[in-house]
């Protein structure tokens, strides 16, 4: 009898952990940004590298710019405008000195990714019909917990990209 009771308690505990974990890990993918309705694409961290960047000023971060297969093909072919289905992702980190590297170099010159900034992930999704009012692009931002940005923040995306209209509103150049 004790064994059955112990087994039932163990099963209930495992079921509770699995349910909580599934709910917690699935939350970010479930939430879509307002206005554009974009969700975090599965597997985006495995996409190919388009370029890297260091932003100064208020942003002061390191960035990896990744693209899905449609983005990479368009970049490699020099195709503008980007085709529908293109998704470009920006992942950002603060940067910190690498004491280990600097010891080898004998001076402070090496920096590595540090903590993620508040808005870690940004996405641009090309759908010329759905996002016609914003140059054919939908925009999304997610914080490090996967929570989407609010409508006010998203309304600042397209105006920032308008100066690069000639490059289909995309700042990043391909770095093969």
N, C-alpha and C positions, 0 to 999 in steps of 0.2 A: 504494500500500500504506500509506504514511504517512497519507494522507487517511482511509482506512477505519479505521485504528487510532485516529486522532484523533477521528473521528466516534463510534466505539464508546465511547471514554473520555468524551466529552461527553454521550452518551446515558445512560451509567451514572451520571455525576455528577448530571444532571438528575433521573433516576429516584430516586436516593438522596435528594436534597433534597425532592422531592415526597412521597416516602414518609415522611420524617422530619417534614415540615411537617404533613401530614395526620394523622399519629399525634399530634403535639404539640397541634395545634389541636383535634382531636376528643376529647382526653382528658377535658376538663372535662365535656362533654356525655355522655360514656360513664359517668362515675362517679355513682352514686346514693347518697344519704345512707342510713345504716343506719336501722333501725326503720321509716321511712316510705317508703323506696324512691323518693324524688323526685329527678329529674334537673333540670338547668338547662334551662328551656324555650327553644327556639329563638326568637329575635327579641324576647325580653323587654324589651330596652332601647328598643324602638320602641313599647311600650305607652303608653297615655295616663297623664298625671299625675293622681294622686288628691290629693296634698298634699305639702308639704315640712315638715321639722321640724328643729329644733336641739335636740340632747340635750346636757345638761351632765353633771357628775359624772364617773363612771368612763368613760362612753361618749364624751362630749365630741366630738360629730360633727355634720355636716350630713347630712340624709337626703332622698332623693327617694322617694316612695312611688308606685309605678306599679301599674296593674291591667290585666288582660286585658279583653276585651270584656264578658265576663260580670260581672266586678267593676264596671266602669264603669256598666253598665246598672243593676245593683243599687243602687249608690250614687246614681245620678241619680233612680231611682224610690223611694229610701228603703226598699228592700226588705230586711227581716230575717226569718228568717235568710238569709244569702247562699245563692244556689243552688249546687248541685253544679257543678263545673267552674270556679268562681271561683278565680283565682290573684292574690294580692297580693304584690308584690315590694318589698323595701326595699333601696336602694343607698345606701351611706354613704361619706363622705369626711371626713377631718379638715378643719379650716378654718384658713386663714392670712390675715393682713392683706393687703389689696391696696394696696401702696405707691402704685401709679399712681392709684387712685381717691382715696386719702387725701390725696395732693398736691392734687388738685382741690378736695376738701372742706376742706382746711386743718386737718384733725385726723384722728386715728385712729378711724375709724368703719366702715370697709368691710372685709368679709371675703369670701373666695372659697374654693371647694373646693381642698383640698390633697391630699396623698397619701391613698390608700385605707387604712382600718384593716385589721387582720388578717382580720376576718370582714366582708367587703365586701358580700356578697349574702345576704339572708334571704328565704325564701319561705313563704307560707301557701297551701296547696292544699285546697280544699273538696271532700270526698267523704264524705258523711254515713254511708255504710255502711262504707267501708274504714277510716275514721278515727273510728269511733263512740266509742272509748275516750278520745279527745282532743277532744271537742266537735264532731266532724265535720271537723276540720282536721288536715292533715299539715303538719309543719314541716321546714324545711331551712335549712342555713347552708352557705355556700361561702366559702373564702378567696379572696384576689385571684388566685390561680393556678387556681382552679376546683376545688380539692380540697374534698370534703365534710367537714363536722364529724363528730366521733366520736359514738358513742351517748351517752356521759355528757353531752356538751354539749346534745344534742337533747332529753334528758330534762328539761332545765330550761325548755324553751319553753312547754309547756302550763301548768305551774303559774304562770308569769308572766302568762299571758293569762286565767287563771280569774277575776280580779277584774272583768273586763269581759264576763262571761257574758251580761249583759243586752243587749250590743251584738254578740252572736254571737262573742265572744272577740276582737274586732278593736278596737284602740286608735284607729286613724286615722279622723278625720272627713273627709268630702269637702269640698274647697275648690274649688268650680267657678270 
